[in-house]
Amino acid sequence: MYGEVTASIKRLCLAVPFYLLAACTSAPGIKGVAYTDFPRSEKLQATTIPLDTVVFRYPFRIAVQGDRAAVLDLHGADHFVQVFTYPEFRHIAACGKRGEAPGEMLSAENLRWNHASLQVLDANKSELTTWQLADGADSLTRIGRIKLDKAVLRALDFVQTDDSTFLIPDYSGNHRFCRVNLNGKLVQKIGTIPVTDEETFRNVRPALAQAWRSFIDYNPRNGILAAATQLGEVLEVWNLQTGTHVVRTGPDGAPKFQNVEGYGIPTGIMGFSSVQVGDSAIYAVFQGQSFKDIARNAQRGQKLPDGGKYLYVFSLTGEPLIKYELDHYIHGIYVNEKEKFFIATDVNMDEPILRYKL
């Protein structure tokens, strides 16, 4: 879904004259603390991890649990998810069959391991499906399917915060998250988009929500929940154990957008691509490409690489620590803090799985 959303908002942006966007761009004030730079900057070079027979179309996310790694392919021909041994990356199984029949999926937004179970979100069917991978087995068994409440609008990401609760970003613009139980029922809506001029956006909430679409992650070991905006440069950090909430804004600031018939058409930059909350820090892939540059390159028949060329590292309270400049444009990440490396996916390459040493 992210690749489709990104392409869609790029097309919409290019369709609107820039003089109109410049005149009508919404740049809300933010309830947050600004940062201007990182105290450390380093450059990293990747090594390619060879795969066997699997061919990806758009390897967007990667998740590792024990000796298994799962890769989500947004545009997979037959299946959305491929599972490998880890760290060898020998292919062992596929799940998330593409199709409209019961048990099949129309889309895949994100995937997460929950112990030995793999959870995958389908926004088009509004379902969260779980597969079980037995020890030593080379196949996956579907063990559960949660149909999400109709009050949960267009679920594009999810995290499980405890044994009974999921958090899903609220796409209505009225709140930040939906609390959903294990039956998919909406229990509560919490939080708000952290703009200072809320009255200005009262009548354009859906457009505001689209512009503030964020990627999220949660670490149950420290209770930290993070959200990084797809547009602009905003990182939100919640400590669910203490109830604290911090908003950090970078030089590019809040998501900028034009409200066109209820749609939030981006006019600023492509921001973060993904986020992971570790035990000691928060890791976020950052792009920084302006839609003006994207439009100019498109007019010249040129296409910018897809993904982010930077890995930003923040403290667990959102303070900037390190900026890594990468030699590839990446989307999904798995960070191993203990062994000081991370695995990333590059949708621009035929061999898309990369390894970087931190």
VODO-812309 format. One record per residue (C-alpha): residue number from 1; residue in three letters; z, y, x. Coordinates in Angstrom, 1 decimal. Layout:
[rec NUM; 'ala'; [Z; Y; X]]
...
END
This chain:
[rec 1; 'met'; [0.0; 0.0; 0.0]]
[rec 2; 'tyr'; [0.8; 2.5; 2.8]]
[rec 3; 'gly'; [-2.8; 2.2; 4.2]]
[rec 4; 'glu'; [-4.2; 2.8; 0.7]]
[rec 5; 'val'; [-1.8; 5.6; 0.1]]
[rec 6; 'thr'; [-2.6; 7.3; 3.4]]
[rec 7; 'ala'; [-6.3; 7.0; 2.9]]
[rec 8; 'ser'; [-6.0; 8.3; -0.7]]
[rec 9; 'ile'; [-4.0; 11.4; 0.2]]
[rec 10; 'lys'; [-6.4; 12.1; 3.1]]
[rec 11; 'arg'; [-9.4; 12.0; 0.7]]
[rec 12; 'leu'; [-7.6; 14.2; -1.8]]
[rec 13; 'cys'; [-6.7; 16.7; 0.9]]
[rec 14; 'leu'; [-10.3; 16.8; 2.1]]
[rec 15; 'ala'; [-11.6; 17.4; -1.4]]
[rec 16; 'val'; [-9.5; 20.6; -1.8]]
[rec 17; 'pro'; [-10.8; 23.7; 0.0]]
[rec 18; 'phe'; [-8.4; 24.7; 2.9]]
[rec 19; 'tyr'; [-8.3; 28.3; 1.8]]
[rec 20; 'leu'; [-6.9; 27.2; -1.5]]
[rec 21; 'leu'; [-4.4; 24.8; 0.1]]
[rec 22; 'ala'; [-3.3; 27.5; 2.6]]
[rec 23; 'ala'; [-2.7; 29.9; -0.3]]
[rec 24; 'cys'; [-0.7; 27.5; -2.5]]
[rec 25; 'thr'; [1.1; 25.2; -0.1]]
[rec 26; 'ser'; [4.7; 24.4; -1.0]]
[rec 27; 'ala'; [7.1; 24.5; 1.9]]
[rec 28; 'pro'; [10.5; 24.0; 0.5]]
[rec 29; 'gly'; [13.7; 25.0; 2.3]]
[rec 30; 'ile'; [15.8; 22.1; 3.5]]
[rec 31; 'lys'; [19.5; 21.4; 3.3]]
[rec 32; 'gly'; [19.7; 20.1; 6.9]]
[rec 33; 'val'; [20.1; 20.6; 10.6]]
[rec 34; 'ala'; [17.0; 21.4; 12.6]]
[rec 35; 'tyr'; [16.1; 20.0; 16.0]]
[rec 36; 'thr'; [13.4; 21.4; 18.3]]
[rec 37; 'asp'; [13.0; 18.7; 20.9]]
[rec 38; 'phe'; [14.4; 15.6; 22.5]]
[rec 39; 'pro'; [16.6; 15.8; 25.6]]
[rec 40; 'arg'; [14.6; 12.9; 27.2]]
[rec 41; 'ser'; [11.0; 12.0; 27.2]]
[rec 42; 'glu'; [9.3; 8.9; 28.6]]
[rec 43; 'lys'; [5.9; 7.2; 28.6]]
[rec 44; 'leu'; [5.6; 3.5; 27.8]]
[rec 45; 'gln'; [2.8; 1.0; 28.3]]
[rec 46; 'ala'; [2.4; -2.1; 26.2]]
[rec 47; 'thr'; [1.6; -5.7; 27.0]]
[rec 48; 'thr'; [-0.5; -7.6; 24.4]]
[rec 49; 'ile'; [1.0; -10.7; 22.8]]
[rec 50; 'pro'; [-1.8; -13.3; 22.3]]
[rec 51; 'leu'; [-2.1; -14.9; 18.9]]
[rec 52; 'asp'; [-3.9; -18.2; 18.0]]
[rec 53; 'thr'; [-6.2; -18.4; 15.0]]
[rec 54; 'val'; [-4.8; -15.6; 12.7]]
[rec 55; 'val'; [-7.1; -12.6; 12.1]]
[rec 56; 'phe'; [-5.5; -9.5; 10.6]]
[rec 57; 'arg'; [-7.1; -6.8; 8.6]]
[rec 58; 'tyr'; [-4.2; -4.3; 8.6]]
[rec 59; 'pro'; [-1.0; -5.6; 10.2]]
[rec 60; 'phe'; [1.4; -3.0; 8.9]]
[rec 61; 'arg'; [4.9; -4.5; 9.2]]
[rec 62; 'ile'; [6.7; -7.0; 11.4]]
[rec 63; 'ala'; [10.1; -8.6; 10.8]]
[rec 64; 'val'; [12.0; -11.0; 13.1]]
[rec 65; 'gln'; [14.8; -13.3; 12.2]]
[rec 66; 'gly'; [16.0; -15.9; 14.7]]
[rec 67; 'asp'; [13.1; -17.9; 15.9]]
[rec 68; 'arg'; [10.7; -16.7; 13.2]]
[rec 69; 'ala'; [8.5; -13.6; 12.9]]
[rec 70; 'ala'; [6.7; -12.4; 9.8]]
[rec 71; 'val'; [3.8; -10.0; 9.8]]
[rec 72; 'leu'; [2.7; -8.2; 6.6]]
[rec 73; 'asp'; [-1.1; -7.6; 6.4]]
[rec 74; 'leu'; [-1.8; -5.0; 3.8]]
[rec 75; 'his'; [-5.4; -6.1; 3.3]]
[rec 76; 'gly'; [-5.1; -9.8; 4.0]]
[rec 77; 'ala'; [-8.1; -11.7; 2.7]]
[rec 78; 'asp'; [-6.1; -14.6; 1.2]]
[rec 79; 'his'; [-2.4; -14.0; 1.9]]
[rec 80; 'phe'; [-0.3; -10.8; 2.6]]
[rec 81; 'val'; [2.2; -12.5; 5.0]]
[rec 82; 'gln'; [1.7; -14.6; 8.0]]
[rec 83; 'val'; [4.7; -16.4; 9.7]]
[rec 84; 'phe'; [5.0; -17.3; 13.3]]
[rec 85; 'thr'; [7.4; -18.9; 15.7]]
[rec 86; 'tyr'; [9.2; -16.4; 17.8]]
[rec 87; 'pro'; [8.9; -15.4; 20.6]]
[rec 88; 'glu'; [5.8; -17.6; 21.2]]
[rec 89; 'phe'; [3.9; -16.3; 18.1]]
[rec 90; 'arg'; [2.5; -19.7; 17.2]]
[rec 91; 'his'; [1.3; -19.5; 13.6]]
[rec 92; 'ile'; [3.1; -21.8; 11.2]]
[rec 93; 'ala'; [2.7; -20.6; 7.6]]
[rec 94; 'ala'; [1.4; -18.0; 5.2]]
[rec 95; 'cys'; [2.8; -16.7; 1.9]]
[rec 96; 'gly'; [2.1; -14.0; -0.7]]
[rec 97; 'lys'; [-1.2; -15.3; -1.9]]
[rec 98; 'arg'; [-3.5; -12.6; -3.1]]
[rec 99; 'gly'; [-4.4; -12.8; -6.8]]
[rec 100; 'glu'; [-3.5; -12.0; -10.4]]
[rec 101; 'ala'; [-2.1; -15.4; -11.4]]
[rec 102; 'pro'; [1.6; -16.1; -11.8]]
[rec 103; 'gly'; [3.1; -16.6; -8.4]]
[rec 104; 'glu'; [0.4; -14.5; -6.7]]
[rec 105; 'met'; [0.6; -10.9; -5.5]]
[rec 106; 'leu'; [-1.6; -7.8; -6.2]]
[rec 107; 'ser'; [-0.1; -5.8; -3.3]]
[rec 108; 'ala'; [2.5; -5.9; -0.6]]
[rec 109; 'glu'; [4.5; -2.8; 0.5]]
[rec 110; 'asn'; [7.2; -4.2; 2.8]]
[rec 111; 'leu'; [9.0; -7.4; 3.8]]
[rec 112; 'arg'; [12.5; -8.2; 5.0]]
[rec 113; 'trp'; [14.4; -11.2; 6.1]]
[rec 114; 'asn'; [17.6; -12.0; 4.3]]
[rec 115; 'his'; [19.1; -14.8; 6.6]]
[rec 116; 'ala'; [16.5; -17.6; 6.3]]
[rec 117; 'ser'; [14.9; -16.1; 3.2]]
[rec 118; 'leu'; [11.9; -13.7; 3.3]]
[rec 119; 'gln'; [11.7; -11.0; 0.7]]
[rec 120; 'val'; [8.3; -9.3; -0.1]]
[rec 121; 'leu'; [7.8; -6.3; -2.5]]
[rec 122; 'asp'; [4.7; -6.0; -4.7]]
[rec 123; 'ala'; [4.5; -2.5; -6.2]]
[rec 124; 'asn'; [1.5; -3.3; -8.4]]
[rec 125; 'lys'; [3.3; -6.2; -10.2]]
[rec 126; 'ser'; [6.7; -4.4; -9.8]]
[rec 127; 'glu'; [8.1; -7.7; -8.4]]
[rec 128; 'leu'; [10.3; -8.7; -5.5]]
[rec 129; 'thr'; [9.6; -12.3; -4.4]]
[rec 130; 'thr'; [11.7; -14.5; -2.1]]
[rec 131; 'trp'; [10.5; -17.4; 0.0]]
[rec 132; 'gln'; [12.7; -19.9; 1.9]]
[rec 133; 'leu'; [11.8; -21.3; 5.3]]
[rec 134; 'ala'; [13.7; -24.5; 6.1]]
[rec 135; 'asp'; [14.9; -25.2; 9.7]]
[rec 136; 'gly'; [12.1; -26.8; 11.6]]
[rec 137; 'ala'; [9.8; -26.6; 8.7]]
[rec 138; 'asp'; [6.2; -25.3; 8.9]]
[rec 139; 'ser'; [5.9; -24.2; 5.3]]
[rec 140; 'leu'; [7.5; -21.7; 2.9]]
[rec 141; 'thr'; [8.8; -22.4; -0.6]]
[rec 142; 'arg'; [9.0; -19.7; -3.2]]
[rec 143; 'ile'; [12.6; -19.7; -4.5]]
[rec 144; 'gly'; [12.9; -16.6; -6.5]]
[rec 145; 'arg'; [11.1; -13.7; -8.3]]
[rec 146; 'ile'; [12.8; -10.5; -9.5]]
[rec 147; 'lys'; [10.9; -8.4; -12.1]]
[rec 148; 'leu'; [12.0; -4.8; -11.6]]
[rec 149; 'asp'; [13.2; -2.7; -14.4]]
[rec 150; 'lys'; [10.4; -0.5; -16.0]]
[rec 151; 'ala'; [12.6; 2.5; -15.3]]
[rec 152; 'val'; [12.0; 2.0; -11.6]]
[rec 153; 'leu'; [8.8; 3.9; -11.0]]
[rec 154; 'arg'; [6.4; 2.6; -8.4]]
[rec 155; 'ala'; [8.7; 0.8; -6.0]]
[rec 156; 'leu'; [7.2; 1.4; -2.5]]
[rec 157; 'asp'; [10.2; 0.2; -0.3]]
[rec 158; 'phe'; [13.5; -1.5; -0.7]]
[rec 159; 'val'; [16.6; -2.6; 1.2]]
[rec 160; 'gln'; [19.4; -4.9; 0.1]]
[rec 161; 'thr'; [22.8; -3.3; 0.8]]
[rec 162; 'asp'; [25.1; -6.1; -0.3]]
[rec 163; 'asp'; [25.1; -9.4; -2.1]]
[rec 164; 'ser'; [24.3; -7.8; -5.5]]
[rec 165; 'thr'; [22.4; -4.6; -4.9]]
[rec 166; 'phe'; [19.1; -3.3; -3.8]]
[rec 167; 'leu'; [18.2; 0.4; -3.1]]
[rec 168; 'ile'; [14.7; 1.5; -4.0]]
[rec 169; 'pro'; [13.4; 5.1; -3.5]]
[rec 170; 'asp'; [13.1; 6.9; -6.8]]
[rec 171; 'tyr'; [9.5; 8.0; -7.3]]
[rec 172; 'ser'; [10.3; 10.3; -10.3]]
[rec 173; 'gly'; [11.6; 13.1; -8.1]]
[rec 174; 'asn'; [14.8; 13.5; -10.0]]
[rec 175; 'his'; [16.9; 11.4; -7.6]]
[rec 176; 'arg'; [16.6; 9.9; -4.1]]
[rec 177; 'phe'; [17.4; 6.2; -4.9]]
[rec 178; 'cys'; [17.6; 3.6; -7.6]]
[rec 179; 'arg'; [20.4; 1.1; -7.5]]
[rec 180; 'val'; [19.0; -2.2; -8.8]]
[rec 181; 'asn'; [20.9; -5.5; -9.3]]
[rec 182; 'leu'; [19.7; -9.0; -8.4]]
[rec 183; 'asn'; [18.2; -9.3; -11.9]]
[rec 184; 'gly'; [16.0; -6.3; -11.2]]
[rec 185; 'lys'; [17.9; -4.1; -13.7]]
[rec 186; 'leu'; [18.4; -0.4; -12.9]]
[rec 187; 'val'; [22.1; 0.2; -12.6]]
[rec 188; 'gln'; [22.2; 3.8; -11.4]]
[rec 189; 'lys'; [20.1; 6.6; -9.9]]
[rec 190; 'ile'; [21.8; 8.5; -7.0]]
[rec 191; 'gly'; [21.1; 11.4; -4.6]]
[rec 192; 'thr'; [18.5; 14.2; -4.7]]
[rec 193; 'ile'; [15.6; 15.3; -2.5]]
[rec 194; 'pro'; [17.4; 17.7; -0.1]]
[rec 195; 'val'; [15.5; 21.0; -1.0]]
[rec 196; 'thr'; [17.4; 24.3; -1.3]]
[rec 197; 'asp'; [15.1; 25.8; -3.9]]
[rec 198; 'glu'; [15.4; 23.1; -6.6]]
[rec 199; 'glu'; [14.5; 25.4; -9.5]]
[rec 200; 'thr'; [11.1; 26.0; -7.9]]
[rec 201; 'phe'; [10.2; 22.3; -8.2]]
[rec 202; 'arg'; [11.8; 21.6; -11.5]]
[rec 203; 'asn'; [8.5; 21.2; -13.3]]
[rec 204; 'val'; [6.6; 19.4; -10.4]]
[rec 205; 'arg'; [9.1; 16.6; -9.7]]
[rec 206; 'pro'; [6.5; 13.8; -9.5]]
[rec 207; 'ala'; [4.4; 15.8; -7.0]]
[rec 208; 'leu'; [7.6; 16.6; -5.0]]
[rec 209; 'ala'; [8.5; 12.9; -5.0]]
[rec 210; 'gln'; [5.0; 11.9; -3.7]]
[rec 211; 'ala'; [5.3; 14.5; -0.9]]
[rec 212; 'trp'; [8.7; 13.2; 0.0]]
[rec 213; 'arg'; [7.8; 9.5; 0.0]]
[rec 214; 'ser'; [10.0; 8.0; 2.8]]
[rec 215; 'phe'; [10.3; 4.7; 4.7]]
[rec 216; 'ile'; [13.8; 3.3; 4.6]]
[rec 217; 'asp'; [16.0; 0.8; 6.5]]
[rec 218; 'tyr'; [19.6; -0.3; 6.3]]
[rec 219; 'asn'; [21.9; -2.0; 8.8]]
[rec 220; 'pro'; [24.7; -3.9; 7.0]]
[rec 221; 'arg'; [26.7; -4.2; 10.3]]
[rec 222; 'asn'; [27.3; -0.5; 10.5]]
[rec 223; 'gly'; [26.6; 0.7; 7.0]]
[rec 224; 'ile'; [23.8; 3.1; 8.1]]
[rec 225; 'leu'; [20.9; 3.8; 5.7]]
[rec 226; 'ala'; [18.0; 5.9; 7.1]]
[rec 227; 'ala'; [15.0; 7.5; 5.4]]
[rec 228; 'ala'; [12.0; 9.0; 7.3]]
[rec 229; 'thr'; [9.4; 11.1; 5.5]]
[rec 230; 'gln'; [5.8; 10.0; 5.6]]
[rec 231; 'leu'; [4.8; 13.7; 5.5]]
[rec 232; 'gly'; [6.5; 16.4; 7.6]]
[rec 233; 'glu'; [9.3; 15.6; 9.9]]
[rec 234; 'val'; [12.6; 14.9; 8.1]]
[rec 235; 'leu'; [15.1; 12.1; 8.8]]
[rec 236; 'glu'; [18.0; 11.5; 6.4]]
[rec 237; 'val'; [20.9; 9.4; 7.4]]
[rec 238; 'trp'; [23.6; 8.0; 5.1]]
[rec 239; 'asn'; [26.8; 6.2; 6.2]]
[rec 240; 'leu'; [27.6; 4.1; 3.2]]
[rec 241; 'gln'; [30.9; 3.2; 4.6]]
[rec 242; 'thr'; [32.2; 6.8; 4.9]]
[rec 243; 'gly'; [29.9; 8.4; 2.3]]
[rec 244; 'thr'; [28.5; 11.0; 4.7]]
[rec 245; 'his'; [24.9; 12.2; 4.5]]
[rec 246; 'val'; [23.0; 14.1; 7.3]]
[rec 247; 'val'; [19.6; 15.6; 7.1]]
[rec 248; 'arg'; [17.7; 16.3; 10.3]]
[rec 249; 'thr'; [14.4; 18.3; 10.4]]
[rec 250; 'gly'; [12.0; 18.5; 13.3]]
[rec 251; 'pro'; [9.6; 21.2; 14.4]]
[rec 252; 'asp'; [7.1; 20.3; 11.6]]
[rec 253; 'gly'; [9.8; 20.7; 9.0]]
[rec 254; 'ala'; [9.7; 19.6; 5.4]]
[rec 255; 'pro'; [6.7; 17.8; 3.8]]
[rec 256; 'lys'; [4.1; 20.5; 2.8]]
[rec 257; 'phe'; [2.0; 19.9; -0.3]]
[rec 258; 'gln'; [-0.2; 21.4; -3.0]]
[rec 259; 'asn'; [0.6; 20.5; -6.6]]
[rec 260; 'val'; [-2.8; 19.6; -8.1]]
[rec 261; 'glu'; [-2.5; 18.3; -11.7]]
[rec 262; 'gly'; [0.8; 16.6; -11.0]]
[rec 263; 'tyr'; [-0.3; 15.1; -7.7]]
[rec 264; 'gly'; [1.3; 16.1; -4.4]]
[rec 265; 'ile'; [-1.7; 16.8; -2.1]]
[rec 266; 'pro'; [-0.5; 17.0; 1.5]]
[rec 267; 'thr'; [-1.4; 20.0; 3.6]]
[rec 268; 'gly'; [0.9; 19.7; 6.6]]
[rec 269; 'ile'; [1.1; 16.6; 8.9]]
[rec 270; 'met'; [1.3; 12.9; 8.8]]
[rec 271; 'gly'; [4.9; 12.3; 9.8]]
[rec 272; 'phe'; [6.8; 9.0; 10.3]]
[rec 273; 'ser'; [5.2; 5.5; 9.9]]
[rec 274; 'ser'; [8.3; 3.4; 9.9]]
[rec 275; 'val'; [12.0; 3.4; 10.7]]
[rec 276; 'gln'; [14.6; 0.8; 11.9]]
[rec 277; 'val'; [18.4; 1.2; 12.0]]
[rec 278; 'gly'; [19.8; -0.6; 15.0]]
[rec 279; 'asp'; [23.4; -1.2; 15.9]]
[rec 280; 'ser'; [23.5; 1.7; 18.3]]
[rec 281; 'ala'; [20.6; 4.0; 17.3]]
[rec 282; 'ile'; [17.8; 4.7; 14.8]]
[rec 283; 'tyr'; [14.2; 4.2; 15.8]]
[rec 284; 'ala'; [11.3; 5.9; 14.0]]
[rec 285; 'val'; [7.5; 5.8; 14.7]]
[rec 286; 'phe'; [6.1; 9.3; 14.5]]
[rec 287; 'gln'; [2.4; 10.4; 14.0]]
[rec 288; 'gly'; [2.2; 14.3; 13.9]]
[rec 289; 'gln'; [-1.5; 14.5; 13.0]]
[rec 290; 'ser'; [-2.3; 17.6; 10.9]]
[rec 291; 'phe'; [-4.4; 17.2; 7.8]]
[rec 292; 'lys'; [-6.5; 20.1; 9.1]]
[rec 293; 'asp'; [-7.3; 18.1; 12.2]]
[rec 294; 'ile'; [-8.0; 15.0; 10.1]]
[rec 295; 'ala'; [-10.5; 17.0; 8.0]]
[rec 296; 'arg'; [-12.2; 18.6; 11.0]]
[rec 297; 'asn'; [-12.7; 15.2; 12.6]]
[rec 298; 'ala'; [-14.0; 13.7; 9.4]]
[rec 299; 'gln'; [-16.5; 16.5; 9.1]]
[rec 300; 'arg'; [-17.7; 15.6; 12.6]]
[rec 301; 'gly'; [-17.9; 11.9; 11.7]]
[rec 302; 'gln'; [-15.0; 11.1; 13.9]]
[rec 303; 'lys'; [-11.9; 9.1; 12.9]]
[rec 304; 'leu'; [-8.5; 9.5; 14.5]]
[rec 305; 'pro'; [-6.6; 6.3; 15.4]]
[rec 306; 'asp'; [-4.4; 5.0; 12.6]]
[rec 307; 'gly'; [-0.7; 5.1; 13.3]]
[rec 308; 'gly'; [1.9; 6.9; 15.4]]
[rec 309; 'lys'; [1.8; 7.4; 19.1]]
[rec 310; 'tyr'; [5.5; 8.2; 19.5]]
[rec 311; 'leu'; [8.7; 6.3; 19.1]]
[rec 312; 'tyr'; [11.6; 8.7; 18.3]]
[rec 313; 'val'; [15.2; 7.5; 19.0]]
[rec 314; 'phe'; [18.1; 9.1; 17.1]]
[rec 315; 'ser'; [21.8; 8.6; 17.2]]
[rec 316; 'leu'; [23.4; 7.0; 14.1]]
[rec 317; 'thr'; [24.2; 10.5; 12.9]]
[rec 318; 'gly'; [20.6; 11.6; 13.4]]
[rec 319; 'glu'; [20.8; 13.5; 16.7]]
[rec 320; 'pro'; [17.6; 13.3; 18.8]]
[rec 321; 'leu'; [18.1; 11.2; 21.9]]
[rec 322; 'ile'; [14.7; 10.0; 23.4]]
[rec 323; 'lys'; [11.1; 10.5; 22.6]]
[rec 324; 'tyr'; [8.8; 7.7; 23.9]]
[rec 325; 'glu'; [5.0; 8.5; 24.2]]
[rec 326; 'leu'; [3.1; 5.2; 23.7]]
[rec 327; 'asp'; [-0.3; 4.1; 24.9]]
[rec 328; 'his'; [-1.2; 2.7; 21.5]]
[rec 329; 'tyr'; [-1.0; 4.0; 17.9]]
[rec 330; 'ile'; [1.4; 1.8; 16.0]]
[rec 331; 'his'; [2.9; 1.2; 12.6]]
[rec 332; 'gly'; [5.5; -1.6; 12.3]]
[rec 333; 'ile'; [8.3; -2.2; 14.8]]
[rec 334; 'tyr'; [11.0; -4.7; 15.6]]
[rec 335; 'val'; [13.5; -3.3; 18.1]]
[rec 336; 'asn'; [15.7; -5.7; 20.2]]
[rec 337; 'glu'; [18.5; -3.4; 21.5]]
[rec 338; 'lys'; [20.3; -6.2; 23.4]]
[rec 339; 'glu'; [17.3; -7.1; 25.5]]
[rec 340; 'lys'; [15.8; -3.6; 25.5]]
[rec 341; 'phe'; [12.3; -4.1; 24.2]]
[rec 342; 'phe'; [10.4; -3.7; 20.9]]
[rec 343; 'ile'; [7.5; -5.4; 19.2]]
[rec 344; 'ala'; [4.9; -3.3; 17.4]]
[rec 345; 'thr'; [1.7; -3.7; 15.4]]
[rec 346; 'asp'; [-1.5; -1.8; 16.1]]
[rec 347; 'val'; [-4.0; -1.8; 13.2]]
[rec 348; 'asn'; [-6.7; -0.5; 15.4]]
[rec 349; 'met'; [-7.0; -3.6; 17.7]]
[rec 350; 'asp'; [-8.2; -7.1; 17.2]]
[rec 351; 'glu'; [-5.1; -8.3; 19.1]]
[rec 352; 'pro'; [-2.6; -6.2; 17.2]]
[rec 353; 'ile'; [0.8; -7.5; 18.4]]
[rec 354; 'leu'; [2.3; -5.5; 21.3]]
[rec 355; 'arg'; [5.4; -5.6; 23.3]]
[rec 356; 'tyr'; [7.1; -2.5; 24.9]]
[rec 357; 'lys'; [10.0; -2.6; 27.4]]
[rec 358; 'leu'; [12.6; 0.2; 26.7]]
END
